[in-house]
Amino acid sequence: NEGHALYLAFLARKEGTKRGFLSKKATEASRWHEKWFALYQNVLFYFEGEQSCRPAGMYLLEGCSCE
């Protein structure tokens, strides 16, 4: 649910395994946009900026590994 996702996003921003800026391409024809990302367990959250509290989106990385 949304409340749980927001809590996990808060934890990701505070104590996530990896945090920082990455480039994200929204569609095939669009340009790249820099977003603030935070990895927590197997969920990668992205935010509009470093100070944003509410995630703009998230990716579930089930069965993936990050290096």
Secondary structure as the mmCIF struct_conf table of DSSP 4:
data_model
#
loop_
_struct_conf.conf_type_id
_struct_conf.id
_struct_conf.beg_label_comp_id
_struct_conf.beg_label_asym_id
_struct_conf.beg_label_seq_id
_struct_conf.end_label_comp_id
_struct_conf.end_label_asym_id
_struct_conf.end_label_seq_id
HELX_RH_AL_P HELX_RH_AL_P1 GLU A 2 GLU A 15
BEND BEND1 THR A 17 THR A 17
STRN STRN1 LYS A 18 LYS A 25
BEND BEND2 THR A 27 THR A 27
TURN_TY1_P TURN_TY1_P1 GLU A 28 ALA A 29
BEND BEND3 SER A 30 SER A 30
HELX_LH_PP_P HELX_LH_PP_P1 ARG A 31 ARG A 31
STRN STRN2 TRP A 32 TYR A 40
TURN_TY1_P TURN_TY1_P2 GLN A 41 ASN A 42
STRN STRN3 VAL A 43 PHE A 47
BEND BEND4 GLU A 48 GLY A 49
TURN_TY1_P TURN_TY1_P3 GLU A 50 GLN A 51
BEND BEND5 ARG A 54 ARG A 54
BEND BEND6 ALA A 56 ALA A 56
STRN STRN4 GLY A 57 LEU A 60
TURN_TY1_P TURN_TY1_P4 GLU A 62 GLY A 63
#
